[in-house]
Amino acid sequence: MDKIKQINKRAENLKKLLLKSKDFPGLLKLRKLKHLFNTYGNPIYIWEAYATCREYEIKIPNWVLEYFDSCTEKLMRISPSPRSSDKVYQALKFNDKRRSPFTRREDVELAINIAIKAHELENQGQMLTKIFEDLAEDYSVSEKTVEKHYYKYEEVIKAPLP
């Protein structure tokens, strides 16, 4: 009888693992998005996290819901006026004086792609100086920029799952 219970328990654990594995790409993406949002405060990452949860049918994490709650409160207080769209932009926390959240996201994505490629090449046994040189040429940036991205986004690449 104990053998049957053990087999059933192992089968149940295997089933849970297999069910979770279909979510794995989504969980990896959420890990990255959470780190990026916490680091840069760019609300685009929240919206992308929400879309990822919907796509992979993952429970929406509290950090996403908290953002939506804070926006909802601000949106509900906006009264019609000629500048209502500006107030909506502010309520969604898109009002960064430096650059649009969309452009900032593109910049960060490029930097992360460079860092990931550098780590992949390093894992294949290539020397960092050669990696930095090659990627600088591939992405039309300086070797120093590639090196900076390599070290800066190392924590994103190695961050734990949510």
Number of C-alpha atoms within 10 A of each C-alpha: 5 7 8 9 10 11 11 12 12 12 12 12 12 12 12 11 11 12 11 13 12 12 16 15 13 20 21 15 17 24 19 22 22 21 18 21 17 12 10 14 16 21 22 20 23 22 15 15 25 20 15 19 19 13 11 14 12 17 9 15 14 9 14 18 13 12 15 17 12 13 17 13 11 16 17 10 10 13 10 9 9 7 9 13 12 13 18 17 14 15 19 18 18 18 17 13 7 7 11 13 20 13 10 15 18 11 11 15 13 13 19 21 14 24 25 18 14 25 20 13 16 14 10 9 9 13 12 15 10 14 20 23 16 15 21 18 13 10 13 11 13 14 19 12 15 25 20 15 20 23 13 14 20 14 12 19 17 10 13 12 12 12
